[in-house]
Amino acid sequence: MIISENFESIQTINTPIKQGDNLAAFAYTNSFLNLVSDLNQPILHFWTTHPCLILGLKDKRLPHLADGLASVKQDGYDYFLRNSGGLAVVSDGGILNVSIFLPQASNRVSVDHAYQIMEELISQTFPELKIDHYEIEHSYCPGDYDLSVNGQKKLLVFHSDGRQTPSPSCCT
């Protein structure tokens, strides 16, 4: 139990992000990155969005971005550009995003260790599910710590801003 060995409790926060408040999820992220140090306690953030396309910084350089965004809008999706990350992620209704924020450790937490922590938390949160980690081929952003249930990838996004430990986000 990685978390229970190091912390007595975890602060949990649930935030539905409403249409028109697209950037709120990332304002929360920035706030939690600051707050986690003050609390010296992990924060587990559950958040949902309306159907939208969350663009990464690399996406703003795409040659036909305006045409693509017009098509996305025509299909009923909102879109916004986040202040970090690489490529776009689709967030549909019914997707539960989970981010964990860990207090800065004296030794920096590796990406693999951060994924182990997320796998442990998700397994404890949903004990009725058999959660495996392995690379799901032909999935969005495949990797060794793709969390899956019945062979479907569930871990989609990984972000870190360098101030704190890496923060995997899980979508189910």
N, C-alpha and C positions, 0 to 999 in steps of 0.2 A: 504494500500500500504506500505508494510514493508520497501522496499528499498527506495522509494521516501520520506518517513518520515525521513530517516537517511542520505541520500546522494543526492547530486544534480544531479549526472550523474554516468554512469557505463561505464567503458572502455571495449570495445569488441574487441576480437582478433580472427581471423579465421586462422587456421593452418592445411593444408592438410599434413599428415605424409606420406612420400614416402617410398616405399619398400627399405629396407636397412637402413633406419633411424628410426627403431622401437623404440629405447629408447628416441627419441626426444620428444615424448609426455610427458614423465616423467621428462626430463630435463626442458621442459617448465613449468611443474608443480612446480618444485623446484624454478625456477626463479620467477614465479608469486607469490609464497608464500612470497618471499623476497620483490618483487616489490610492492605488495598490501599495505604493511605497509608504504613504502616511499610515495606512491601516496595518501594514506588515501582515497582510492576510490575502490569500488568493481571492479573486473575484471571478465568478462564473456568470457570464452574461448570455441570456437567451434572448434572441430577437427575431422578429418576423418582418417581412415587408409585403407590400402589394406587388403584383407582377411588374418586374423592372429588370433592366440591364444595368449592371454596375460595372462601369468602365474603369480600367486601370490606366496609369499614366502612360504606358506604352501605346495604348489604343488611340490616344489623341493625335498620334503621328500617322495614322493609317491614311493612305492616299484617297480613298473614297468614303471617308467616315460620314460625311453629311448625307450621302445617298443611303448608306447603311442605317443611319439613325432615322431617316425618314421612313424606311421600310419597317423598322422596329416599332416606331410610333403608329404606323398604319395597322400593325398587327396587335395594337392595344397595349403595348408595353411602354412604360415610362423609362427614362434612362438618366443616369448622372455619372459624373466623373469623380472617383474617390481620390484622395490625396496621397495614395500609396499604391504599391502593388504593380503587377505587370499587365495581365490580360483580363478581359471582360469575364464576368460571371453572371449567369441568368439566375434571378431569384423569383420563383413563382409563388403564388399563394400556397399555403400549406407546407412551405419549407421552414424548418426550424434551424436557425443559425445559432451556434453555440461558440462563444469565445471564452478562453480562459486567460486571465492576467495573473502573473506570478510576481511576488515581490523580488526585487533584484537580489540575487544570491551573491555570496562572496566569489563563487566560481560561476561563470556564465553557463547557463543551461544550453546544451546542444539542441539542434533541431530534432534529432532522433529522440532525445530525452523528453522534449516537449510533446512529441507525438505519443510517447509511452504514457505520459501523464494524461493526455486527452483520451487515449484508448481506455485507460483505467477508469477515468471518470464516466465516460459514456457507458462502459460495461456495468459500473455500479448503478448508474442512473436507470438503465434499462436491463435489469437482470434476466428478464424473460427472453431476451434476444441473444443469440449466439453471435458475438461480434468477432470477426477475424481481421487480421491485418496482413496484407500481401498486395503486390501490384496487380491492379485490375487493368489488363491490357485494353487498349483502344478507348480508355476513359479520358475525361478531361484531366490534364495534369497528372499522369500516372506516377506512382512512386511506391516504395517499400511499405509505407504506412498508410496506404489506402484502407480506411476502415470499411468493412462490408458486412452486410446482412444478406444471406442467401445469394451471395455473389454479386450484389449490387453495391456500387461504390457509394459511400456515405460521407467521407471526408473530402471536402472540395477546396478549401481555401486555407492558405497559410500566410500570415503576415507578421512582421516585426518592424518596429521603427527604430531599433537600436538602443532605445533608452531602457528597455526592460527585456525580459526573457521572450523568446519567440512565442507567438500566440496562434496556435492552430485554431481554425474555425470549422465546425462540423455542421453539415447540412443533412437533414434526413427527409 
